[in-house]
Amino acid sequence: MITKLQEIFSIPELQKRVMFTIGLLFVYRIGAHITTPGVDTTVLAGFFEGARGTILGLYDMFAGGNLERATIFALGIMPYISASIILQLFQAVIPYFEKLAKEGEEGRKKITQYTRYGTVVLAAVQSIGIAYFLESLSGSGGEPAVMNPGMGFRILTVLTLTSGTIFVMWLGEQITERGIGNGNSLIITIGIIARYPMDMLNTWRALALGQMSPFKLAVIVAVMIVVIAAVIFITQGQRRIPVQYAKRVVGRKIYGGQASHIPLGVNIAGVIPIIFAQSLIMFPSTIAAFVKNVDFMQRISLILSPGHIVYQLLYATIIIFFTYFYTAIVLNPVDVAENMKKSGGFIPGIRPGKKTAEFIDRVLTRITLPGAIFLAFIAILPDILLYRVNVPFYFGGTGLLIVVGVMLDTLRQIESHLLMRHYDGFVKHGRLRGRR
């Protein structure tokens, strides 16, 4: 591993990209400690302590804890992610955006521009909501979270948080263009990883106080290693459908005739189904956190709270549904079959056109099932560890999938740079998916 790191920093271009990425991530972490003017963070921290199982707690995780501390990056990169998902859904249902997606590079540039506009609009709207939300908060002793509420505070908060989101979006784009890895994903990942030192400290305290035995800790670490290995395996898992291209004679040249494949991932939807499911199942708890005098909402919130068996079963079912739903949006078998037919490609033993689309759809349905079940297991794993095994830290769920997926993608990019310069690659034995 040390040799591979030396090889990385021996390549000037790769060294510049890695250092540039580290530098911008460091800038992001500095901004994560600059508080929005006029906010009492102690009152806000007390509120979020009881909002772990709500949508606000989920949003705060993606924002790297910035919302809990009311920093200038309180919205994080989430408005950009939300705008990207909305534009992706538009491509499936609105003909104009579907046409843009098929126009190649120019179409992608327009979609990117619309995504930026959507990010600014979403950030401004969410900033207004956060400003009113902060003004409504008060501590246990009645102390307000905002020292000087009013129109001035609202305007300042909207300008601060919206500008912070635009700056974070710019950081992400700069990392993607001039650094290494996907910038937006790395920003989310670094916010999640920032919580790990505190989790390690809590585990050490539990071990020192006798609340956890060394044997139990060893078993938990072993389970974590197995789960991480399984996540890597599922993330890189593919079913490769062979494709043969017919030979075409154009003048004196012969085109086609080569064999290729269609890589269908076991988990094409990625982490999106868990995010959708969390947002949906946490909605009653979020409403109940603000409406505390309605017994019906409190009972619903209790049933749909982490640790309850109904919550876990419903949560897993919703994840499986959204996995199939989002996979159908991301990959359309009809479009794949049509593109193959136009290029003169065919699957051996399957007729081009409708039969090919049906075959791809059948294969996709079968391989998506284990991926969906695994996503559901990873999503409810933190509940099992926290409420059944009494582990003093959060492991699994959305955070684990994001960290593993982003790290694998970053390693692929690093490896491509090494292979271009005739190095062995980052992984000596075995292959990362994507290496040819």
VOGUBA-678903 format. One record per atom (N, C-alpha, C): x, y negated, z negated. Coordinates in steps of 0.001 Angstrom, whole numbers, plus 500000, padded with zeros to 6 digits. Last residue first. Layout:
! residues N
XYZ
...
***
This chain:
! residues 436
489613502732517582
489456503633518720
490662504568518804
487959501733514709
489254501959515343
489072502992516447
485391501904513821
485695500760514670
487059500908515309
485978503086510595
485069503029511737
485342501779512531
489325503964509849
488191503099509567
487311503073510792
490628507224509473
490353506070510326
489180505266509776
493443509066508065
492033508795508336
491881507541509164
496182507548506490
495502508807506776
494017508523506971
496685504760506337
497643505659506974
496989506967507379
495105501777506902
494895503098506316
495772504086507053
496078499703508487
496013499519507034
495862500849506314
498497500630511042
497152500311510554
497149500257509044
501020500927512045
500202502130511869
498759501826511516
501730498444514605
501849498996513262
500880500171513128
501510497147517053
502127498477517015
502476498935515603
500006494945517122
501453494728517042
502194496023516738
497466495869517063
497870495118518254
499378494899518291
497345496926514501
497450497847515631
497874497136516916
497073494583512959
498241495438512787
498447496345513996
494589493625513847
495784492799514036
497049493642513915
492971495732513011
493057495433514450
494272494574514752
493226495537510231
493799496688510931
493933496438512426
491772493222509725
493207493258509420
493879494390510195
489250494128510519
489871493023511234
491368492972510985
488825496191508662
488826496494510093
489533495379510878
488826494759506262
489910495701506525
489984496064508005
486404493390506579
487656492637506522
488851493532506810
484616495547506479
484672494718507681
485977493914507728
485097496467503871
485358497341505016
485486496542506303
484234494214502414
485632494645502334
485997495565503498
481513494208503054
482359493078503462
483833493470503431
480637496663501930
480474496380503350
481397495279503838
481294496288499182
481890497385499958
481810497097501452
479707494001498561
481158494002498351
481827495076499201
477087494879499208
477678493716499866
479191493747499761
476735497072497512
476643497255498959
477298496098499711
476975495801494984
477917496849495385
477914497038496902
474756493986495016
476133493517494893
477144494535495374
472441495585495102
472805494745496239
474271494344496211
473348498504493167
472427497533493742
473008496760494906
476143498709490867
475253499236491889
474429498126492515
476186497659487529
476900498352488602
475892498942489575
476654495586484836
475776495834485981
476598496471487093
477435496824481507
477683495995482688
476770496453483821
477263498666479389
477281497221479095
477598496337480291
474874501271479650
476158500759480117
476177499242479931
472751502988478798
473209501850477982
474627501410478348
471432504888480213
472763505259479721
473359504181478813
468988503606480674
468996505014480291
470326505418479664
469420500951481314
468313501268480412
468268502731479985
471745500847482977
471508499852481927
470510500326480877
471602503036484737
472786502848483905
472520501909482727
469081502679485925
469392503935485239
470566503748484281
469389500139487043
468369500362486021
468667501622485220
471450500621488958
471698499736487810
470672499914486684
470014502453490748
471133502908489914
471434501964488749
468182501447492478
467690501749491122
468795502249490207
469834501092494761
469092499954494211
468624500211492779
470808503607495369
471767502585494949
471052501408494281
468340504794496134
469087505300494975
470061504246494447
467693503307498408
466790503286497259
467506503761496001
469838504040500057
469663502638499659
468770502529498423
469236506769500367
470458506377499660
470387504920499206
466885506584501833
466847507209500509
468083506817499700
467905505389504168
466890504690503369
466824505257501959
469677507380505093
470183506051504763
469220505279503882
467899509503505589
468892509622504512
469491508282504114
466317508077507700
465740508586506454
466784508777505351
467795507526509969
467490506412509075
466976506900507726
467898509833511429
469113509450510702
468872508279509760
465225509936512455
465768511006511605
466982510561510805
464936507624513971
464012507890512863
464581508918511905
466928507996515898
467031506878514960
466129507096513744
465905510165517325
467177510306516609
467309509231515536
463585508926518358
463474510126517521
464744510336516689
464650506837519882
463763506534518762
463648507727517810
466037508298521805
466785507423520887
465940507097519666
463837509554523054
464895510352522437
465673509517521420
462391507372524035
461774508267523053
462820509105522332
464261506332525853
463812505515524720
463190506387523635
464369508508527657
465571508105526916
465206507281525691
461779508455528660
462241509637527927
463493509323527104
461747505929529994
460877506195528854
461354507371528014
465000505935531310
463751505217531122
463015505589529856
466317509147532474
466411507707532174
465028507079532004
466002512336530838
465686511482531972
465787510007531581
468630514170529436
467468513313529177
467243512410530379
470974515510530021
469810516326529684
468551515533529423
473036512886528935
472973514211529578
471779515029529079
471756509696529313
472116510691528308
471989512067528952
473171507318531605
472118508244531202
472663509197530131
473725504265533461
474054505233532423
472869506125532092
473418502117535139
473658503418535742
474037504489534744
472680499791534017
474116499997534171
474452501339534805
469952500072533838
470474499040534739
471958499243535021
469842502059531885
469350502354533229
469895501342534237
470787500706529621
471511501866530143
471125502152531593
468746498825529338
470113498372529627
470970499509530179
466606500553528730
466564499725529937
467956499247530332
467424501664526279
467208502537527440
467210501740528743
467490499351524685
468719500133524882
468594501014526130
464787498600524749
465807497712525324
467098498468525607
463694500836523417
463268500518524786
464299499631525475
464813500748520820
465186501827521748
464804501545523201
466070498033519214
464887498425519983
465272499506520996
467262497152516201
467575498007517344
466293498490518009
466069495291514430
467463495129514844
467767495913516120
463463496246514044
463668494890514560
465076494744515137
463832498795513043
463051498652514276
463229497270514893
465164498138510684
465884498877511724
465170498758513061
463086496980509247
464166496112509723
465008496807510786
461434499274508815
460904498055509430
462030497212510026
463068501100507475
462532501445508800
462062500191509545
463508499507505198
464636500029505971
464193500394507380
460991499039504156
461677497920504793
462901498379505581
460449501656503114
459600501047504147
460336499950504888
462482501934501206
462416502882502325
461573502304503465
461752499823499484
463050499803500167
463032500727501378
459284500683498515
459345499457499320
460650499392500103
460128502935497031
459208503082498167
459264501873499088
461720501791495021
462312502724495981
461435502876497222
459727500257493681
460917499614494252
461547500502495328
458054502230492709
457545501259493684
458695500574494418
459824503535490931
459193504265492025
458709503320493123
460543501402489181
461563502126489934
460973502868491130
458063500592488097
458917499635488816
459913500378489708
457323502888486771
456496502401487885
457297501438488756
459289503035484775
459247504073485802
458412503653487006
461197500166483843
459922500874483822
459856501851485000
463583498922484466
463586499943483429
462308500739483357
462363495683485268
463423496693485374
463418497645484182
458767495419485521
460031494926484997
461081496021485086
456077495895486042
457001495683487155
458304495048486687
454914495974483516
454958497202484317
455995497089485433
455208493287482756
455815494349481945
455959495642482742
453696491947484677
455130491688484597
455846492777483807
451170492872484013
451729493205485315
453248493028485309
451000491628481500
450953493094481601
451531493565482927
451124488933482219
452157489481481340
452187491002481398
448826488624483719
450112488462484383
451237489042483531
446908489024481651
446947489914482808
448302489848483511
447309486890479878
447625488257479452
447759489206480640
448733483854480263
447784484731480932
448171486180480632
450701482214479300
449471482315478503
448417483228479123
452847481808480947
453036482687479789
451773482903478969
453881481256483813
452515481329483291
452509482297482110
456581481550484315
456060480189484242
454645480154483654
456956484260484327
457904483463483559
457432482024483387
455061485184486112
454794485369484681
455741484546483820
456359484653488522
455134483915488185
454861483997486679
458422486566488266
458741485148488393
457538484277488042
457010488940488216
457793488556487039
458152487082487069
455898488935490844
455029488850489652
455780488429488392
458406489047492401
457504487894492473
456560487815491270
459898491303492492
460200490362491408
459256489173491387
459087492581494761
458725493200493487
459014492282492304
460084490836496805
458659491171496707
458287491679495317
462824490687496398
462034489451496433
460553489738496226
463481493396496602
463677492689495347
462836491418495295
462886493887499319
462162494604498266
462288493902496924
464743492184500620
463302492028500831
462517492662499694
467117493356499635
466809491942499369
465314491684499531
466940495925500662
466962495740499208
466613494305498847
467040495417503470
465843496012502841
465796495838501331
469730494259503774
468526493445503930
467289494097503302
472025495689503859
471514495368502525
470186494609502573
471550497694506742
472445497113505750
471774496864504419
470250498815508885
469619497656508234
470521496989507206
471723501073509525
471765499916510429
471247498663509734
472974503532508337
472392502400507610
472518501149508463
473919505191510269
472977505758509299
472258504641508544
474150503848513609
474550503908512208
473473504517511327
474884505094516628
473723504760515798
474109504939514337
476718504366519360
476884504624517925
475652504160517140
476636505986522333
475887504963521607
476042505260520112
479489506511524523
478517506940523522
477807505728522929
480826507684527670
480846506799526511
479840507336525489
482645508508530598
481759508919529504
481917507960528331
482660507246533993
483260507516532699
482201507909531673
481416506552536329
481930507902536239
482529508239534888
482263503255537580
481527504207536745
482199505559536708
483222502636540999
482893502162539663
482138503265538906
485608502530543437
484664503425542775
484464502927541340
486157500596546414
486346500839544983
485247501740544438
485698499814548936
486736500830548769
486960501189547296
482354499215548546
483496498992549437
484485500141549321
481537500886545854
481324499533546375
482539499178547213
480049503640544580
481075503243545550
480702501885546119
479653504865541327
479123503998542380
480279503563543282
478802507541539169
479789506883540026
479092506063541105
477017507085536052
477133507624537405
478177506838538208
478023507692532761
477729506673533777
477999507259535165
476673509159529863
477460509359531081
477036508306532110
476844509277526387
476280508590527557
477229508799528729
476033510815523255
476873510734524469
476134510090525639
475571509222520242
474831509834521347
475663509698522617
476692509601517070
477120509137518385
476389509922519475
475812508421514099
475446509501515011
475746508980516415
477823507464511273
477256507215512606
476819508524513255
478873505879508280
478269507030508940
477587506669510248
479795503768506835
480505504069508077
479892505223508862
477994503817504707
478173502580505465
478838502843506811
478362506385503667
477089506046504309
477230504806505185
481017506118502683
480665507183503632
479387506843504386
480791503998500883
481687503871502041
481309504888503120
479039505212499061
478631503987499765
479487503780501005
480636507306498124
479404507615498861
478924506396499643
482628505857496788
482999506706497928
481773507039498783
481006504727494802
481685503846495758
482098504630497000
480246507090493437
479227506246494080
479859505328495129
482728508005492471
481950508841493389
480924508002494139
483397505865490790
484277506201491910
483518507030492954
481286505996488926
481462504799489751
482323505093490979
481805508458487718
480568508285488484
480682507077489414
484226507798486442
484201508859487453
482963508744488337
483292505855484647
484273505475485677
484296506506486799
481634507487483052
481050506378483815
481985505944484942
483530509188481904
482478509748482752
481871508668483638
485012507320480428
485674508096481477
484654508690482440
483059506430478614
483628505481479564
484297506220480723
482673508777477176
481560508214477934
482061507238478986
485227509012476002
484742510054476906
483612509535477785
485361506731474330
486262506845475487
485804507902476491
482038505471473509
483160506383473276
484065506425474509
480773502397472464
480946503313473585
482184504168473327
480844501015470158
479535501165470786
479574502105471994
483242500437468963
482716501779468783
481338501993469365
484443498080469520
483485498085468405
482876499463468158
485936498710471794
486633498357470555
485713498412469340
483925499144473676
484836500236473331
485539499967472009
482776496627473819
481947497767473409
482808498951473003
485011495193474757
484447494889473434
483601496048472920
485285496321477285
486372496450476309
485870496171474895
482884495470478446
483142496900478285
484233497138477256
483275492713478464
482174493278477677
482368494775477436
485446492592480269
485621492141478890
484527492695477987
484232493487482603
485339494259482035
485577493881480580
482410491404482982
481926492775482764
483006493647482144
484189489303483425
483333489268482244
482761490655481941
485355490150485893
486173490012484674
485341489977483391
483003490139487673
483642491378487233
484531491217485997
482063487791488702
481421488287487485
482151489507486903
483375487406491067
483710486502489966
483092486956488643
482163489062492886
483380489558492232
483752488687491033
480125487338493756
479780488560493028
480990489072492249
481606485359495051
480732484986493942
480332486187493106
482801486821497031
483672486241496009
482860485766494811
480531487501498592
481307488534497899
482153487954496776
479731485063499679
478821485791498786
479597486803497945
482057484583501174
481641483618500154
480681484274499162
482074486728502943
483148486626501948
482788485653500837
479849486102504510
479827487310503692
480897487254502606
480781483776505770
479595483720504908
479522484931503983
483100484768507221
483179483748506179
482000483729505226
484312487878507881
483126487042508059
483038486055506898
487933487983508528
486664488443507977
485519487493508304
490197485316508293
490033486751508497
488728487184507843
490047482157509977
490565483033508938
490424484494509306
488818480753511953
490264480578511817
490893481464510755
486101481605512000
486788481190513218
488299481224513082
485391482277509371
485097483212510459
485924482898511690
486173479946508040
486814481227507705
486605482224508840
484420478099509213
485866477930509382
486616479216509084
481958479050508315
482245479048509750
483734478899510021
482242478661505525
482029479989506076
482365480067507553
482489475860505392
483577476724504924
483458478120505532
479950475136506344
481137474778507121
482334475628506710
478408476085504231
478194476621505575
479403476337506459
479374474392502225
479612475836502112
479424476513503472
478385471955503239
479826472142503080
480178473631502986
475646472405503105
476263472144504414
477765472373504342
475404472671500312
475086473803501191
475722473629502563
476116470081499489
476893471236499045
476657472449499926
474051468585500619
475430468376501093
476322469553500698
471980469619499043
471951469800500496
473343469616501090
472794468815496467
472670470240496778
472646470502498283
472864465936496751
474013466715496268
473933468166496708
470315465198497677
471508464850498454
472700465716498061
468742466231495568
468528466684496950
469764466406497798
469781464768493387
469873466235493410
469710466772494820
469114462125494064
470519462494493881
470699464004493970
466323462319494083
467031461966495328
468495462393495233
465888462976491365
465442463866492443
466187463592493742
466912460786489968
467515462106489772
467141463046490918
465132458791490902
466571458681491128
467273460025490989
462649459618489961
462902459640491386
464390459559491697
463305461517486913
462688460476487716
463079460585489170
465222461977483862
464359462419484965
463748461235485708
467986462099482424
467255460941482940
466385461348484123
468665464738481645
468794463618480703
467978462398481137
467160467812481883
467574466634482645
467557465435481715
466321469549479949
467474469960480758
468021468805481580
465461468276476643
465239468409478088
466512468848478813
464788470007473626
465696469125474350
465551469344475856
463301471773472143
462582470713472847
463468469774473626
464722473870471186
464453472772470266
463729471607470905
465038475452473400
464243475971472283
463890474885471275
464836473088476211
465445474092475358
464530474542474238
463041472790479303
463432472259477999
463961473404477155
462211471913482680
462831472789481684
463131472044480393
461329470146484582
460308470805483758
460901471658482652
463577469341485956
462888468346485123
461857468989484199
464163471655487370
465065471225486301
464385470223485379
462007471632489206
462173472747488274
463059472354487095
462526469369490708
461324469405489874
461410470515488823
464967470307491863
464924469055491107
463703469024490178
464152472599493234
465066472737492094
465049471480491235
462533471457495252
461963472386494283
462828472532493049
464505469997496603
463371469297495983
462730470179494915
466087472123497502
466651471140496574
465557470355495870
464422473385499329
464762474084498088
465346473131497046
464400471367501315
463150471781500661
463438472471499325
467145471281502000
466468470080501495
465187470446500743
467569473906502891
468322473395501742
467646472176501137
465863474012505123
465616474886503973
466330474381502724
467146472053506746
465744471897506337
465445472741505104
469709473154507074
469556471826506459
468128471638505948
469053475575508349
469749475576507061
469569474255506339
467958474735510771
467103475403509801
467719475442508410
470298473753511950
469200472836511652
468271473444510596
471677476213512129
472222475112511320
471131474109510961
470019477597513887
470252478123512542
470795477040511620
470289476099516190
468984476124515519
469116476646514088
472968476787516718
472617475405516423
471264475321515720
472707479517517217
473546479068516103
473207477639515705
471152479391519524
470586480019518325
471378479602517088
473015478185521238
471770477484520910
471132478059519642
474960480206521323
475318478872520815
474066478083520418
473541482295522496
473993482431521106
474369481087520501
473224481243525088
472057481488524254
472426481610522786
475885481240525932
475150479977525835
473911480133524953
476505484026525903
477200483097525015
476441481783524846
473342485491526718
474774485592526511
475316484521525581
470634485514526891
471352484627527814
472862484643527610
469131486859525077
469590487624526244
470405486791527220
468365484994523224
469250486065522771
469829486860523934
466563483459524726
467854482890524339
468850483979523957
464414485253524841
465110484891526072
466486484313525770
463678485227522170
464086486493522770
464865486250524070
462866482606521921
464086483016521222
464586484367521737
460552482753523586
461611481775523840
462927482195523195
458865484790522469
459540484994523764
460695484029524022
458960485921519214
458742484718520018
459529484841521325
459695488310517958
458269488006518109
457984486793518993
462414488658517801
461602489854518021
460148489530518332
463447486194517245
463872486831518484
463032488058518820
462461485740514687
461879485003515810
462231485652517148
464256487259513206
462870487715513311
462154487019514468
466460485605513500
466533486976513997
465136487576514154
465607483312512219
465874483249513659
465950484648514264
465467484394509600
464263483864510240
464449483807511759
468162484987509149
467177486073509165
465899485629509871
469232482389509210
469698483400510168
468695484540510289
467959481205507033
467714480675508379
468138481687509445
469106482760504984
467655482790505211
467308482289506610
471785482011505239
471412483416505424
469916483518505729
471526479288504612
472036479688505919
471663481135506230
470582479420501966
469759478784503002
470212479152504415
472852480816500715
471574481482500933
470660480766501933
475234479878499934
475106480091501372
473729480652501722
474296477719497240
475213478652497876
475033478697499382
472814476142495611
472079476891496638
472967477904497351
474822475013494050
473776475815493404
472983476652494396
477145473570494355
476904474684495274
475800475595494742
477238471865492257
476949471251493555
476715472319494626
475561473779489638
476704473134490269
476284472530491617
473989475033487590
473532473827488298
474699473058488907
474503477447486492
475317476334485992
474944475008486650
472719478992487931
472641479002486463
473409477838485854
473673478592490508
472356478074490147
472206478006488633
476129479913490532
476105478453490661
474763477859490270
476395482633490598
476217482010489285
476134480501489329
476494483223493347
477711483351492543
477613482710491183
474211483304494786
474867481998494705
476113482037493838
473367485860494328
473895485548495650
474624484208495661
472526485460491661
473582486432491951
474208486149493312
470459483643491938
471674483205491252
472828484166491508
468531485241493116
469103484144493894
470423483692493277
467953486897490910
468478487469492156
469170486394492992
466925485024489104
468122485783488758
468777486403489975
464684484216490567
465724483236490256
467029483928489887
463129486477490572
463716486053491842
464840485041491608
464034488272487516
463151487489488377
463874487119489673
465521489398485475
464737490285486331
463789489557487251
466695487260484107
467546488208484838
466744489067485806
465778485217482544
465267485293483919
466072486266484764
466863484704480096
465617485460480121
465027485617481500
469049483239480846
469279484441480053
468044485322480035
468073480982481997
468466482074482888
468787483353482139
467670479381479680
466535479819480500
466901481026481353
470274478979478767
469311479665477909
468105480159478690
471336477504480889
471872478837480620
470922479641479740
469918475102480598
469716475913481796
470200477348481581
470977474150478237
469543474437478308
469267475362479483
473614473791479073
473323474717477967
471847475104477959
473662471824481050
473834473222481455
473529474209480336
471829469176481746
472372469821480552
472460471325480821
472481466946484398
471883468210483973
472609468737482742
473672464706485648
472446464523484881
471796465781484356
475147466032488647
475019464953487657
473652464937486969
476060469442488814
475216468383489371
474995467303488311
479443470385488066
478022470366487745
477302469208488432
481765472393489419
481399470967489370
479888470870489212
482429474972489864
482549474516488474
482262473022488340
482377475537492508
481431476278491674
481514475887490207
484507474203493605
483205473547493655
482166474232492800
486373476262493204
486522474988492480
485183474251492448
485464478179494984
485398478481493547
485610477217492699
486020476865497416
484635477207497056
484507477468495553
488813476805497322
488056475544497330
486612475793496912
489266479547497538
489674478852496317
488944477511496197
488427479943500125
487683480594499046
488028479966497698
490430478504501426
489052478012501476
488175478676500419
492707480126500779
492638478707500410
491211478176500400
492115482596501913
492278482492500453
492137481044500004
492128481826504644
490923482368504014
490984482233502497
494804481042504934
493732480074505198
492433480531504531
496089483449504440
496301482337503513
495223481269503696
495169484926506684
494898485393505322
495031484247504323
496140483374508835
494708483632508684
494353484047507259
498904483437508400
498199482155508390
496703482352508174
499343486212508715
499650485561507439
498917484223507323
498689486533511383
497867487180510372
498096486568509003
500809485023512546
499405484670512787
498485485262511721
503180486359511527
502883484936511267
501403484576511438
503554489255509833
502993488778511099
502552487323510899
504216489845507302
505331489733508239
504875489259509614
501976490257505844
502593488938505712
503835488785506587
501449492927506609
500458491872506848
501118490501506839
503695494254505677
503480494168507121
502485493071507464
503239494057502948
504409493393503515
504266493236505030
500977495669502780
500852494253502457
502037493464503003
502162498114503433
501139497546504315
500942496057504046
503832498479501220
504413498356502559
503431497711503522
501963498768499217
502855497604499165
503480497370500536
500828501210500000
500000500000500000
500861498742500000
***
